[in-house]
Amino acid sequence: MQHLQLKRGTVSLTERLLRQEQQQLAHYLRNAMLASTTDNIDLLISEEQIGLIHQALAHQESAATAGQQALIHNLINRWQTSQRA
């Protein structure tokens, strides 16, 4: 398990994008946002879950329009950066 700290906007947008493909992960992210009152959201998340998030986002990025691709690419980078921190 990894402890990640992400901005509320990153978690919120990820949750919205995962609602269709990864409902359980989306639910976990939504609950994490509801449990926090700060702009930074603390997540305790497994490598498998992180992989599923990256996979779902990459799938959506490949099917998105140019503007959406840029947004999703930025979101993927935020998740990768938080893993290195």
N, C-alpha and C positions, 0 to 999 in steps of 0.2 A: 504494500500500500504506500502511496505517496501522499504527502501533504502539499497541496497547491494553494496558492492565494491568488485569486483573479479579481479583476474589477467587476462590479455588478453588471455593467453593460455587456462585458464579454460573456458572462454566465447567462444573462438574459437572452442575448441573441443566439447563443448556442442552444439554449433550451428550446427556443422557438423553431430553430432549424431541425432539431432532433425529434420533434413531436410525432412526425409520421413514421420515421425509420427506426427510432430507438426510444420507444415510449417510456420504458423503465428508467433509462438514463435521464430523459427529459424531466421525469417526475422527481428524480433525485436532485437534479439541479434546481428545480423550482422550489423544492422543500429547503434546500440550502439557502436560497435567496430569502425565503420567508423567515428563516431562523436567524438571519443576520439583520442588524439595523445599520451597519456601516457600509461604506462604498466597496470595501474589500470583502470578498467571500472566501472563507476557508473551506477547502474540500479535502476529504480523505477519500482517495480514489485508487483503484487497482490499475495495474499496467494493462490488463485486459479491457477495462472500461475506457481508459485513455485511447487504446487502439481502436475501439469501436467508435469513439467520438471522431478520431482522425479519419477513419474509413468512411463514416457517414458524411462528414464535411467534404472530403475529397470527391465522393460520389455526387454530391450536390453541386460542387464547384464545376465538375465536368459537364453538367447538364444546364448550367446557369448562363444567363446573358453576360455580356462583357462587364457591365457595372456590378452585377451580382457576383461575378467571379472575383473581382477585385476585393469586394467586401468579405467574401468567404475566405479568400487567400490571406487577408489580414487577420481574420479570426483564427485560422490555423496557426499562423505565426505567433499570435498571442498565447495559444495553448503551448506551443513548443518552447517559447521563451519562459513561461512559468515553470516548465519542467526543469529547466536548467538552473533556475534561481535557487 
